[in-house]
């Protein structure tokens, strides 16, 4: 029996907007609000890559760069929250408290808004793996064809360095977790 996957449209968390300076954010006065927004983003967008989570939260404070001071501040807050996080080859990925990565069979596609377009660097390996399993369920393919079709399914039209690297990560994860298998040089589900 093949590994079953589900496609969904990527949903963005609608956070309130507050304009503050980076110095104001770093005072600690906004830490409770930052935690609240982190929880809201995870609830809506998990699994979510650490950098994308930080970007969503700081953008809601009218800040658009996570320099070393802001990144260190956010890291401290995230560490103190004791969230459900797993490292994969893409980096740290945050999950809802009850989500289990081993049971996650979803891959999420771009929606109608530009914000739903995630840089492939911030797509968790498991989502790329699930998209690859979806493609491999339809036909057995050589690696290059599977990578190209998986990238296209996820909305990436060019096979640039980052996309190639992302597909490599995801397909390797799919094989490792037995979402797809390699038989006679072809990838199958």
ABEGO torsion letter per residue (X at the ends): XBBBBBBBBBBBBBBBBBBBBAAAAAAGAAAAAAAAAAAAAAAAAOBBBAAAAAAAAAAAAGBABBBAAAAAAAAAAAAAAGBBBBBBAAEBBBBBAABBAAABABBBBBBABAAABBBAAABBAAAAAAAAAAAAAABBBBAAAAAAAAAAAAGBABBBAAAAAAAAAAAAAAAAAGABBBBGGBBBX
